[in-house]
């Protein structure tokens, strides 16, 4: 809303995207007292220049208006966060002011500006009026434009952040076989829109927060009213309140702030890039957390059985989805215990191996200098190296390194007599089994727990495996996520909810009897 007869050049303007408003408690940041805006333009500019010193992309665009352009104003903004001609965008509303409030052909004076905005407010939906300099600083830092007028102790704010973002495409980490192919991006407004367009209900509630420190990252969490457990929601809101004192750079920061057990290898919350998965979780009573600048959604709480589920289970036929569930459970046990079972059998319980298979194993291990435990440890170490190399390298190179590296190292280890062929097969099966689990973060827990099981198997055989397995089970029974039992509905046992755990019941059954939130 700048005067129609401006002088000088014009700064960049807004795009069609909505702006990101900095979050404050009340009218200003809770960490800083209110500082009134001076009615002297040069005083305000002097303070801003001191605060924003050594910011090469910050623009102070001075312009004049009124009779003979004798009145001054200044627009302050980051040019790296804007596109277009914002001054041209803002002129239209001031033209209406000249025509209707002052009179056609008249020139605007500071008194006219004060009278119009002071009495009528700001009609433009992307604009606001401020009287606090600290709040104006927050808006500038968040990528908006703030206009200061001489002889007026208020400033005009235009929410005009226009950063480019990655277009919506297929999910990178959740391959889609059947179902929607839209993925979340690093734009918070787009991600929230992807959820809102699928959840057309006023019961879908969203709350906006702001991280602390220097980042002041915007965070939004949402839930479906009457679906989310009130006690769980209350506990979540208590924990997420900590973000006001914490730097937030990614969704995982929020996860680690609200999780129940920091040192547990098991994840207590889920991630997704798929809006359909997030909406299904919201309808199931979960809480979705979105963070500006992050292309994934955090789903709270995450229970153990839910890490074996995928959205595509509900897009496939019941029989096929149930078989896939069983396959994932078997893969989980293989990825966790296969190397330790082989070590225990070959070292302590060889009588349990069929004679023909035992002779084959003995024949393949002839000349191997390392015991079964160290052989498995070396091969697991090499496999983890290849896995990390494949993740960190560029995609075209990473896939080649992981596949070719595994083949070359496996063949070389057998030829050099460092590892037996059956050990290479076991390590490869273990790695493949961990890839079949839909959620990547639960597979990380398997990678960690595999080694204590291998150590216990090398010391006490099957008895050692049983001890560690029982300790893991006890930990899972004790673990909670936002106060909810991690093993629910297995512990506490609720047979009615097993229709979507071990088997995937027909959709007509699931929709008639939806899962209730946990007490």
C-alpha positions, 0 to 999 in steps of 0.5 A: 500500500505505497503511495501512487506518486512514489519516487525512485526504483521499486523493490521486488514483490510477492508471488502468488504463494502465501507468506510464512508469518513468524510465530510470536507469543502475543504481539512480540517475541516472549524473549524480548520486551516490546520496543515501540517504533519511533515516529522518526524514520531515521531513528528506526533505520539507524537501529535496523542497520545496527541490528542487521549489520553485515547482511549484504542481501538486506535492502533499505529502499528509500522513497518519497511521496506527498507534495513535491515528494517531501515526505519519506518512507523506507521499505526493508526486506531481504532481496534474496527472499523475494521475487517480482515487483512488490511496490507495483503490487501494493500501489493499487490499494493506495490508489483507492485511498487517494480516490475515496479518502483524500479525493481524486488528484490529491497527494497523500500526506503522512496525516492521510496515511495515519488517518487511513490505516490508523482508523480503518486498519489494513484491508489487504489480507497479506498486510498488517500493522505493527507498533513494535520494532522487535516484531518488525525485526522478526517479520523481516528475518522471516522474509517479509517486507516492512515499510516505515513512514516518517512522522508515524510510529507504526510500520506496515508489514507485507507477508511476501516470502516467495522462495522457490521450492521443489515441485511435488513429485513421487516419494523418494524413500517410499516407492509407490506400486499402487496408490497416490504418487504425490510426495511432500516437499520442503514447503510447509504450506504445500504439505499442509495443503496436501493433507487438507485436500484429503481431509475435508473436515473441520475436525482436522485441527492444526496448531502453529508453533515456532522454534527458538534460537536463531532459526525460529523454524515454523512447526505445525502439528495436526490431529483429528478431533475425537479421533486422537486420545485427549490424554495423549494429545495433552502429553504431546502438547506438553512435550512439544512446548520445548521447541520454543527454546530449541533450534529446529532444523529438521523433523528429527529434532522434534522427534528427539525432543518428544520421544520417551526413551532417548537411548532405545534403539527402537524408533518411537515415531514414524516418518512418511513422505506420502500424504495418504499415509499421513491422513490414514494415521490422522484418522487412526488417532495419530498426531502429524508434525510438519516442519518448514524446510523438511520434506517428511511428516512425523507421525506420533506415536509410532507403535511397534506393529505399525512399522510393518504396515504400508499404505499399499496394504490397503490398496491390495487384495486382502489375501495378498496383503496378509501374506506380505505382512507375514513375509515382513514378520519373517524378514524381521526375525531373519534380519535380527537373528539369522547370523546369531543362529548360525553362530550358535548352531555351528559352534555349540549345537552342531548336533541340531544340524542335519548330517548332510548339511553339517558335512557341507558346512564343514567342507566349506569352512575347511581352511577358514582361519577365523571362528564363526563369530569373527567370520560373521563380524568381518562380513557384517562390517564389510556389508555395513561399509558397502551399505553406507557407501551406497547411501552417501555416494551420488545415486548413479555411483552409489548403486553400482558401488553397493552391488558390484562391491558386494559381489567383488568382496564376497567372491574375494573373501571366499577365494582368499579363505577369509569367509565361507560361502555359507557365511556370505549367503547368510550375511546377504540374506540378513541384509536383504531381509532388512530391506523388506521392512517398510519403515527404514528407521526400524531397520536401523534398530535391527542393525544395532541389535544384531551384534549383541545377539551375535556376541551372546551366541558366540559365548553361550550359544542358543541359551545366550540368544534366548537371554538377549531376546528376552531382554529385548522383549522386556525392553519392548514391553516397558517402552512407551510412545507418548505414554502409549504401550509400544507393543499395543495391541499385543501388550496389553492384549486386545484381540479385536485390533489383531484384524489389522496386525497379523492379518489385514482384514477386508476393508469393509470390516475395518471401515465398519469397526475402526480402530479406537484410540488407546486409553 
